[in-house]
Amino acid sequence: MAKQQSFADKANKLGKKSELMVMCPDTNKETKIINVRMVDAVKTEKGTYKFLDRNMKVYESTFKPYKP
């Protein structure tokens, strides 16, 4: 039988795989790129609010959008 993989093992494996180190243009220091979900509240013509969410990559040090 194969060894059962725990959730923590899977999360650590994926975390190491997606870790990307780059130079931040604002601070000129090496920083990680992290994935975040941005949620914007937009008011519609009817007066109700619509929530737009999107995934973005940002610099960990300044939280500014990552531009490859």
MMTF fields as JSON, N, C-alpha, C and O atoms, coordinates in Angstrom:
{
  "mmtfVersion": "1.0.0",
  "mmtfProducer": "UNKNOWN",
  "numBonds": 271,
  "numAtoms": 272,
  "numGroups": 68,
  "numChains": 1,
  "numModels": 1,
  "chainsPerModel": [1],
  "groupsPerChain": [68],
  "chainIdList": ["A"],
  "bondAtomList": [4, 2, 8, 6, 12, 10, 16, 14, 20, 18, 24, 22, 28, 26, 32, 30, 36, 34, 40, 38, 44, 42, 48, 46, 52, 50, 56, 54, 60, 58, 64, 62, 68, 66, 72, 70, 76, 74, 80, 78, 84, 82, 88, 86, 92, 90, 96, 94, 100, 98, 104, 102, 108, 106, 112, 110, 116, 114, 120, 118, 124, 122, 128, 126, 132, 130, 136, 134, 140, 138, 144, 142, 148, 146, 152, 150, 156, 154, 160, 158, 164, 162, 168, 166, 172, 170, 176, 174, 180, 178, 184, 182, 188, 186, 192, 190, 196, 194, 200, 198, 204, 202, 208, 206, 212, 210, 216, 214, 220, 218, 224, 222, 228, 226, 232, 230, 236, 234, 240, 238, 244, 242, 248, 246, 252, 250, 256, 254, 260, 258, 264, 262, 268, 266],
  "bondOrderList": [1, 1, 1, 1, 1, 1, 1, 1, 1, 1, 1, 1, 1, 1, 1, 1, 1, 1, 1, 1, 1, 1, 1, 1, 1, 1, 1, 1, 1, 1, 1, 1, 1, 1, 1, 1, 1, 1, 1, 1, 1, 1, 1, 1, 1, 1, 1, 1, 1, 1, 1, 1, 1, 1, 1, 1, 1, 1, 1, 1, 1, 1, 1, 1, 1, 1, 1],
  "groupList": [{"groupName": "MET", "atomNameList": ["N", "CA", "C", "O"], "elementList": ["N", "C", "C", "O"], "formalChargeList": [0, 0, 0, 0], "bondAtomList": [1, 0, 2, 1, 3, 2], "bondOrderList": [1, 1, 2], "singleLetterCode": "M", "chemCompType": "L-PEPTIDE LINKING"}, {"groupName": "ALA", "atomNameList": ["N", "CA", "C", "O"], "elementList": ["N", "C", "C", "O"], "formalChargeList": [0, 0, 0, 0], "bondAtomList": [1, 0, 2, 1, 3, 2], "bondOrderList": [1, 1, 2], "singleLetterCode": "A", "chemCompType": "L-PEPTIDE LINKING"}, {"groupName": "LYS", "atomNameList": ["N", "CA", "C", "O"], "elementList": ["N", "C", "C", "O"], "formalChargeList": [0, 0, 0, 0], "bondAtomList": [1, 0, 2, 1, 3, 2], "bondOrderList": [1, 1, 2], "singleLetterCode": "K", "chemCompType": "L-PEPTIDE LINKING"}, {"groupName": "GLN", "atomNameList": ["N", "CA", "C", "O"], "elementList": ["N", "C", "C", "O"], "formalChargeList": [0, 0, 0, 0], "bondAtomList": [1, 0, 2, 1, 3, 2], "bondOrderList": [1, 1, 2], "singleLetterCode": "Q", "chemCompType": "L-PEPTIDE LINKING"}, {"groupName": "SER", "atomNameList": ["N", "CA", "C", "O"], "elementList": ["N", "C", "C", "O"], "formalChargeList": [0, 0, 0, 0], "bondAtomList": [1, 0, 2, 1, 3, 2], "bondOrderList": [1, 1, 2], "singleLetterCode": "S", "chemCompType": "L-PEPTIDE LINKING"}, {"groupName": "PHE", "atomNameList": ["N", "CA", "C", "O"], "elementList": ["N", "C", "C", "O"], "formalChargeList": [0, 0, 0, 0], "bondAtomList": [1, 0, 2, 1, 3, 2], "bondOrderList": [1, 1, 2], "singleLetterCode": "F", "chemCompType": "L-PEPTIDE LINKING"}, {"groupName": "ASP", "atomNameList": ["N", "CA", "C", "O"], "elementList": ["N", "C", "C", "O"], "formalChargeList": [0, 0, 0, 0], "bondAtomList": [1, 0, 2, 1, 3, 2], "bondOrderList": [1, 1, 2], "singleLetterCode": "D", "chemCompType": "L-PEPTIDE LINKING"}, {"groupName": "ASN", "atomNameList": ["N", "CA", "C", "O"], "elementList": ["N", "C", "C", "O"], "formalChargeList": [0, 0, 0, 0], "bondAtomList": [1, 0, 2, 1, 3, 2], "bondOrderList": [1, 1, 2], "singleLetterCode": "N", "chemCompType": "L-PEPTIDE LINKING"}, {"groupName": "LEU", "atomNameList": ["N", "CA", "C", "O"], "elementList": ["N", "C", "C", "O"], "formalChargeList": [0, 0, 0, 0], "bondAtomList": [1, 0, 2, 1, 3, 2], "bondOrderList": [1, 1, 2], "singleLetterCode": "L", "chemCompType": "L-PEPTIDE LINKING"}, {"groupName": "GLY", "atomNameList": ["N", "CA", "C", "O"], "elementList": ["N", "C", "C", "O"], "formalChargeList": [0, 0, 0, 0], "bondAtomList": [1, 0, 2, 1, 3, 2], "bondOrderList": [1, 1, 2], "singleLetterCode": "G", "chemCompType": "PEPTIDE LINKING"}, {"groupName": "GLU", "atomNameList": ["N", "CA", "C", "O"], "elementList": ["N", "C", "C", "O"], "formalChargeList": [0, 0, 0, 0], "bondAtomList": [1, 0, 2, 1, 3, 2], "bondOrderList": [1, 1, 2], "singleLetterCode": "E", "chemCompType": "L-PEPTIDE LINKING"}, {"groupName": "VAL", "atomNameList": ["N", "CA", "C", "O"], "elementList": ["N", "C", "C", "O"], "formalChargeList": [0, 0, 0, 0], "bondAtomList": [1, 0, 2, 1, 3, 2], "bondOrderList": [1, 1, 2], "singleLetterCode": "V", "chemCompType": "L-PEPTIDE LINKING"}, {"groupName": "CYS", "atomNameList": ["N", "CA", "C", "O"], "elementList": ["N", "C", "C", "O"], "formalChargeList": [0, 0, 0, 0], "bondAtomList": [1, 0, 2, 1, 3, 2], "bondOrderList": [1, 1, 2], "singleLetterCode": "C", "chemCompType": "L-PEPTIDE LINKING"}, {"groupName": "PRO", "atomNameList": ["N", "CA", "C", "O"], "elementList": ["N", "C", "C", "O"], "formalChargeList": [0, 0, 0, 0], "bondAtomList": [1, 0, 2, 1, 3, 2], "bondOrderList": [1, 1, 2], "singleLetterCode": "P", "chemCompType": "L-PEPTIDE LINKING"}, {"groupName": "THR", "atomNameList": ["N", "CA", "C", "O"], "elementList": ["N", "C", "C", "O"], "formalChargeList": [0, 0, 0, 0], "bondAtomList": [1, 0, 2, 1, 3, 2], "bondOrderList": [1, 1, 2], "singleLetterCode": "T", "chemCompType": "L-PEPTIDE LINKING"}, {"groupName": "ILE", "atomNameList": ["N", "CA", "C", "O"], "elementList": ["N", "C", "C", "O"], "formalChargeList": [0, 0, 0, 0], "bondAtomList": [1, 0, 2, 1, 3, 2], "bondOrderList": [1, 1, 2], "singleLetterCode": "I", "chemCompType": "L-PEPTIDE LINKING"}, {"groupName": "ARG", "atomNameList": ["N", "CA", "C", "O"], "elementList": ["N", "C", "C", "O"], "formalChargeList": [0, 0, 0, 0], "bondAtomList": [1, 0, 2, 1, 3, 2], "bondOrderList": [1, 1, 2], "singleLetterCode": "R", "chemCompType": "L-PEPTIDE LINKING"}, {"groupName": "TYR", "atomNameList": ["N", "CA", "C", "O"], "elementList": ["N", "C", "C", "O"], "formalChargeList": [0, 0, 0, 0], "bondAtomList": [1, 0, 2, 1, 3, 2], "bondOrderList": [1, 1, 2], "singleLetterCode": "Y", "chemCompType": "L-PEPTIDE LINKING"}],
  "groupTypeList": [0, 1, 2, 3, 3, 4, 5, 1, 6, 2, 1, 7, 2, 8, 9, 2, 2, 4, 10, 8, 0, 11, 0, 12, 13, 6, 14, 7, 2, 10, 14, 2, 15, 15, 7, 11, 16, 0, 11, 6, 1, 11, 2, 14, 10, 2, 9, 14, 17, 2, 5, 8, 6, 16, 7, 0, 2, 11, 17, 10, 4, 14, 5, 2, 13, 17, 2, 13],
  "groupIdList": [1, 2, 3, 4, 5, 6, 7, 8, 9, 10, 11, 12, 13, 14, 15, 16, 17, 18, 19, 20, 21, 22, 23, 24, 25, 26, 27, 28, 29, 30, 31, 32, 33, 34, 35, 36, 37, 38, 39, 40, 41, 42, 43, 44, 45, 46, 47, 48, 49, 50, 51, 52, 53, 54, 55, 56, 57, 58, 59, 60, 61, 62, 63, 64, 65, 66, 67, 68],
  "secStructList": [7, 7, 7, 7, 7, 7, 2, 2, 2, 2, 2, 2, 2, 2, 2, 2, 2, 6, 7, 3, 3, 3, 3, 7, 6, 6, 6, 7, 1, 3, 3, 3, 3, 3, 3, 3, 3, 3, 3, 3, 3, 3, 3, 7, 6, 6, 1, 7, 3, 3, 3, 3, 3, 3, 3, 3, 3, 3, 3, 6, 6, 6, 7, 7, 5, 7, 7, 7],
  "xCoordList": [0.836, 0.0, 0.872, 1.956, 0.383, 1.093, 0.839, -0.183, 1.789, 1.661, 0.576, 0.534, -0.279, -1.302, -0.653, 0.13, -0.978, -0.414, -1.392, -2.575, -0.897, -1.766, -1.981, -1.252, -2.963, -3.245, -2.066, -1.743, -1.423, -0.275, 0.868, 1.542, 1.087, 2.135, 1.824, 2.717, 0.574, 0.179, 0.341, 0.835, -0.071, 0.013, 1.471, 1.8, 2.346, 3.764, 4.384, 5.193, 4.008, 4.543, 4.118, 4.937, 2.85, 2.364, 2.928, 3.198, 3.111, 3.658, 5.079, 5.443, 5.884, 7.267, 7.327, 8.201, 6.407, 6.398, 6.052, 6.65, 5.109, 4.638, 5.417, 5.108, 6.423, 7.19, 8.132, 8.951, 8.01, 8.803, 9.499, 8.848, 10.818, 11.597, 12.029, 12.618, 11.731, 12.099, 12.574, 12.449, 13.115, 13.544, 12.364, 11.779, 12.018, 10.945, 11.488, 12.522, 10.805, 11.322, 11.258, 12.037, 10.359, 10.227, 11.3, 11.887, 11.548, 12.491, 13.869, 14.819, 13.991, 15.237, 15.765, 16.976, 14.86, 15.22, 14.532, 13.529, 15.077, 14.493, 13.262, 13.322, 12.161, 10.906, 10.145, 10.436, 9.167, 8.359, 7.167, 6.719, 6.671, 5.427, 4.341, 4.49, 3.257, 2.165, 0.889, 0.723, -0.003, -1.295, -2.323, -2.424, -3.088, -4.147, -5.424, -5.382, -6.541, -7.819, -8.272, -8.45, -8.457, -8.9, -10.41, -10.911, -11.125, -12.578, -12.915, -12.556, -13.608, -14.033, -15.552, -16.261, -16.049, -17.484, -17.824, -17.313, -18.699, -19.079, -20.571, -21.381, -20.929, -22.332, -22.956, -22.427, -24.079, -24.75, -25.692, -25.869, -26.291, -27.227, -28.466, -29.044, -28.877, -30.055, -29.798, -30.738, -28.552, -28.216, -27.744, -27.392, -27.729, -27.23, -25.727, -25.163, -25.1, -23.668, -23.38, -24.033, -22.402, -21.957, -20.493, -19.703, -20.142, -18.79, -18.029, -18.438, -16.924, -16.066, -14.809, -14.115, -14.528, -13.303, -12.39, -12.837, -11.095, -10.096, -8.85, -8.573, -8.122, -6.868, -5.732, -5.701, -4.792, -3.652, -2.378, -2.421, -1.255, 0.048, 0.588, 0.579, 1.061, 1.584, 2.923, 3.231, 3.715, 4.956, 4.614, 3.751, 5.277, 4.978, 5.393, 4.757, 6.441, 6.942, 6.068, 5.894, 5.52, 4.764, 3.313, 2.532, 2.929, 1.564, 1.142, -0.047, 2.094, 1.776, 1.708, 2.381, 0.897, 0.753, 2.081, 2.929, 2.227, 3.44, 3.289, 2.294, 4.275, 4.283, 5.484, 6.622, 5.25, 6.386, 7.145, 8.114],
  "yCoordList": [-1.202, 0.0, 1.254, 1.283, 2.249, 3.528, 4.314, 4.142, 5.173, 6.012, 7.061, 7.681, 7.253, 8.289, 9.644, 9.838, 10.579, 11.922, 12.814, 12.872, 13.505, 14.365, 15.698, 16.045, 16.424, 17.743, 18.688, 19.473, 18.62, 19.486, 19.191, 20.11, 17.91, 17.556, 18.126, 18.645, 18.035, 18.571, 20.091, 20.638, 20.762, 22.222, 22.68, 23.645, 21.997, 22.351, 22.132, 22.939, 21.052, 20.742, 21.8, 22.257, 22.19, 23.216, 24.583, 25.371, 24.884, 26.169, 26.357, 27.448, 25.318, 25.399, 25.509, 26.184, 24.852, 24.853, 26.235, 26.673, 26.918, 28.192, 29.396, 30.534, 29.16, 30.258, 30.827, 30.104, 32.111, 32.755, 33.964, 34.863, 33.985, 35.086, 36.016, 35.572, 37.319, 38.323, 39.579, 39.704, 40.496, 41.787, 42.759, 42.931, 43.386, 44.376, 45.691, 46.172, 46.285, 47.524, 48.718, 49.658, 48.707, 49.837, 49.822, 50.857, 48.651, 48.557, 48.068, 48.16, 47.551, 46.969, 45.853, 45.682, 45.104, 43.955, 42.716, 42.817, 41.568, 40.318, 40.009, 40.045, 39.709, 39.433, 38.333, 38.02, 37.747, 36.685, 37.282, 38.39, 36.522, 36.857, 35.999, 34.781, 36.622, 35.876, 36.088, 37.111, 35.125, 35.215, 35.737, 35.231, 36.745, 37.291, 37.416, 37.447, 37.487, 37.697, 39.121, 39.503, 39.901, 41.281, 41.323, 40.756, 41.994, 42.12, 43.603, 44.397, 43.967, 45.344, 45.429, 44.588, 46.438, 46.679, 47.76, 48.877, 47.416, 48.33, 48.614, 47.691, 49.898, 50.271, 50.231, 50.828, 49.528, 49.409, 50.589, 51.421, 50.651, 51.742, 51.696, 52.741, 50.52, 50.368, 50.79, 50.92, 51.001, 51.398, 50.245, 50.449, 49.034, 47.899, 47.752, 48.392, 46.92, 46.71, 45.336, 44.343, 45.318, 44.078, 43.891, 44.835, 42.677, 42.402, 41.664, 40.59, 42.253, 41.643, 41.153, 41.923, 39.887, 39.377, 38.824, 38.298, 38.957, 38.473, 38.081, 38.617, 37.152, 36.71, 37.494, 37.701, 37.932, 38.703, 38.207, 37.614, 38.456, 38.213, 39.563, 40.522, 39.642, 40.899, 40.632, 39.5, 41.704, 41.624, 41.543, 42.281, 40.66, 40.496, 41.723, 42.034, 42.419, 43.546, 44.803, 45.538, 45.053, 46.303, 46.077, 47.029, 44.865, 44.5, 45.26, 45.508, 45.627, 46.238, 45.119, 44.099, 45.297, 44.246, 43.863, 44.71, 42.568, 42.031, 42.142, 41.695, 42.736, 42.864, 42.093, 42.525, 40.943, 40.127, 40.794, 40.231],
  "zCoordList": [0.0, 0.0, 0.0, 0.583, -0.647, -0.703, 0.581, 1.244, 0.91, 2.104, 1.862, 0.799, 2.828, 2.738, 2.933, 3.863, 2.059, 2.143, 2.91, 2.577, 3.932, 4.733, 4.03, 3.1, 4.471, 3.89, 4.094, 3.203, 5.254, 5.535, 4.565, 4.101, 4.257, 3.295, 1.916, 1.246, 1.491, 0.192, 0.149, -0.836, 1.206, 1.25, 1.221, 0.532, 1.962, 1.955, 0.583, 0.125, -0.065, -1.386, -2.4, -3.197, -2.377, -3.302, -2.967, -3.873, -1.694, -1.275, -1.761, -2.2, -1.693, -2.151, -3.664, -4.209, -4.337, -5.794, -6.343, -7.327, -5.731, -6.27, -5.736, -6.09, -4.89, -4.318, -5.376, -5.942, -5.635, -6.671, -6.068, -5.535, -6.152, -5.6, -6.73, -7.715, -6.584, -7.591, -6.874, -5.656, -7.646, -7.106, -7.189, -8.258, -6.08, -6.049, -6.61, -6.147, -7.607, -8.196, -7.244, -7.399, -6.27, -5.348, -4.254, -3.94, -3.682, -2.566, -2.984, -2.206, -4.2, -4.713, -3.81, -3.67, -3.205, -2.377, -2.946, -3.652, -2.633, -3.094, -2.251, -1.021, -2.902, -2.21, -2.93, -4.084, -2.245, -2.829, -3.566, -3.272, -4.524, -5.215, -4.569, -4.47, -4.133, -3.512, -4.307, -4.971, -4.236, -4.9, -3.909, -2.791, -4.314, -3.467, -4.282, -5.512, -3.607, -4.268, -3.977, -2.82, -5.035, -4.912, -5.146, -6.117, -4.255, -4.372, -4.481, -3.611, -5.559, -5.776, -5.676, -6.229, -4.974, -4.894, -5.911, -5.837, -6.867, -7.937, -7.817, -7.74, -7.801, -7.705, -9.101, -10.038, -9.235, -10.531, -10.739, -9.849, -11.918, -12.231, -11.336, -11.036, -10.913, -10.059, -8.619, -7.835, -8.268, -6.903, -6.041, -4.879, -6.585, -5.816, -6.054, -6.942, -5.266, -5.383, -5.972, -5.65, -6.826, -7.437, -7.031, -7.078, -6.635, -6.187, -7.284, -7.726, -7.712, -8.71, -8.012, -7.348, -8.164, -7.547, -8.625, -9.644, -8.367, -9.304, -8.52, -7.447, -9.074, -8.466, -9.089, -10.302, -8.254, -8.728, -8.055, -6.977, -8.699, -8.091, -7.651, -8.424, -6.401, -5.864, -5.173, -4.802, -5.007, -4.25, -2.772, -2.297, -2.039, -0.615, 0.195, 1.201, -0.22, 0.564, 0.429, 1.401, -0.765, -0.978, -1.353, -1.356, -1.665, -2.093, -3.351, -3.553, -4.188, -5.476, -6.513, -6.362, -7.576, -8.58, -9.237, -9.519, -9.466, -10.101, -11.608, -12.178, -12.242, -13.706, -14.236, -14.047, -14.906, -15.399, -16.532, -17.041]
}
